[in-house]
Amino acid sequence: MRNKKTDVKKIELVKQLSTLRDHIDIHRIIGINVDSIRESGTSEAFVGYLQSAAHDGLAMYISKIYEPSGRNDLNSIPGIIESLPARKPSKRQSEALAKFGTKYSNAATPVEVRSFLLATFGLFHGLHSRSILRLKLYRDTIGAHSDRKAKRDALPSHDEFETLHGFALDFYNVVAKVISDVGPARVPRKAGAGLLRILESLGVDHPQFDFSPDK
């Protein structure tokens, strides 16, 4: 079920997901190691700038990934869904779509690919609409414009960043592997690992990559 337009869009989506992965990791790593970074004597101004840039970046990229494809033909999740032709899924595709749907609260039987993906996206978006709206508002008032009333800390929790990234990655994997039969490409976590090495070289003792299991 190859579709050139969909292929181009999903390639652009996974590029966005890779960049978003880096923004989320860098934002988290600095946050959980902030005390150790201060104790090491590392420039707080530089580290603060780095975290602020990641903060802005993740808001921008999540907004782009979830943005409706209205006037513009976007490489977002809605844009990819709109690019798909209306077709009945094969048995293999139906099974994979059903597994994806079940994970995200859609227990319906897939009878048509595009409508099933749209319904699953709609259910997920509805559950997380407040977070997505907050990210869009942040993007619009700080990322794209400068609203004097906007607050830089007005973003959802880190867990919500991970949930939004996770759904988008699962969506990409289904489209690439099951619908297009190409890939999927991996989304590496190189920037976060690189930041840990830099922090160690600056004297930060045993910097953490992720939150402790009990948090």
N, C-alpha and C positions, 0 to 999 in steps of 0.2 A: 504494500500500500504506500509506495513512494510518492512524495509530493515535493517538488523542488522548492516551492515557496515555504512549506513547513520545514524542510530541511535547513534552509537558510536561517529561519527564525529560531529553530531549536539550537543551532550552533551559537547564535548570538545570546540566547538565554543562558546556555551553560557558561559562556564567558562572564556574563553578569553574576552568575552564581559563584563562580570562582573568586571574583573580586569581592563579592559580599562575604564569602567565607573568610577572606583575609581581614576585612574590616571588623567582623564580629570577633575573631580571635584576638586581634590586636587590642580592641577595646576591652575585652575581658581580661587578658593577661595583665595589662597595666593596672586595671582596677583591683585585681586580687593580690597583686604584688606591690601595691602603693607604699606600704609601710617599709618593706625591705628596700625599695628603690630610694626612699628618703634617707634611710640609714646608710646607704652606700655612698651618699654624696653626689649621686648622679643629678645632672641639671633637671630640676623640677619643671622649669620653663619648657625645655625641649620635650620631656616626657608628656607634659600636659598638652602641648601642641599636638603631639602624635595621637594621643587619645581623643582629643577634640576633633581631629581630622577623621579618625575612624568613626567617631560618633556621627559626624555629618555624613560620611560616606555610606554608612549602613542605612541611614534614613533615606538617602537618595536612591540607593539600589533596591531596597525593598519596595519603595514606591514605584520604581520603574518596572519591576518584575510583576507587580500586581495591578498595574494601571490598565483601565479599560481601553480597548483599541477602538476609539470613536472616530474623530476626524482624521487622526493619523494612523497609519498602518504600523503598529508597534510590534516589537519582539518580546512582548510580555506574555504571561500565561493566557489572558483573554485573546490576545492577538494570534497566538498559536492555535487556540481552539477554533477561532473564526476561519483560519486558513485550511482547516481540515474539511475534506468533502464528507457529505453524509453517506456513510456506508455501514452495512451490517458487519459486525466483527466475525472473524473466524473463531473456531473453538479455542485455539490457543490464545488469541487476543481477548476473547470473552473471559477466559479464566484469569488472565493477568489484570484486566480491567476490574473484574469483580474483587480481586484481592486488594487492589489499590483503593477501590471504592469503600470496601469494608473497613479498611484502616482509617478512612476519613468520613465515617458515619453514613455512607451511602450503601444500603443493603439491597438495592434494586438489582435486577438481572440486566446486564448490558445487552440491549437489542440494537443499538446504533451508537457508533463510536463517539461522534461529536457531541450528541446530546447527553451521553453518559458522562463524558468529561466535564461538560458545562454544568451538569447537575452536581457533580462531586465538588467542583470548584465553588459553586454557589453555596453549598452547605458549609464548606470550610470557611469561605469568606464571611458568611453570616455569623459564624461563631467567633471570628477574629476581626470583625468589622471595626470595632472600637480601636484596636491597636493599629490597623491599617490606616484608619482615618487620622489618628494621631501622628503617624509617620508622614502621611501626605501633608498634613497641616504644617508639620515641622519643615518638610521639604519646601513647601510653598512660601512660608514666612521667613525662613532662615537660609535654606539652601539656594533658592531661586531669587528671593527678594530679601529685603531687610525691614521687617516689621518691628517697630520700637516696643511693641507689647509682647513679642514672642519670647519664650523662655528656652534656652538651649538644653535644659535638662528634661524637657517635656516629651520623653520617649517611654515606650513600654519596657518591661523587664527583659533581662538577658534570656530567660527561658522562652519568652515570646519571640525574640529574634531567632532563636534556634528552631522553634516550631514553624515559623514562617519560612525559614530557609529549608527546613526538612520537607515540608509539603511541596515547595517549588522543585526541589531536587527529585523527589519521588515522581512528580508529574513529568519532569524532563526524562527520567529513566524509562517511564512507561511509553512515552511518545517515541523516544529514540529506539528502544529495544523491541517494543511490541508493535508499534504503529508503523514506524519507518524502517525497521529492521537494520538499523545502522548504529553501532556503538552499544551502549552509551560511553561518552568520554568520562574520564575520572575528574573529580574535583579535588585537587591536592590541598594540603594545609601547610605550605612552605613558609609563608610569611610569619605565622605564629611561631614555628620552630626556629626560624631565623631570629626573631625578636628575643627568644629565650637565650640563644647563644650570645647575642649582643649584651643582654642584661648580665649574664655571667661574666663576660669580659670586662664589664664596668664595675664588677665587685658585688653584684647582688647574689647572695648565697641561696642556692637551690630554688630558683624562681619556679613558681607553679604554672603549669600550662592550663589547668582547669580547676574548677571548684573542688573542694574536698567532697568525698562521697556523702558525708553527713550533712551537707549544706543544700 
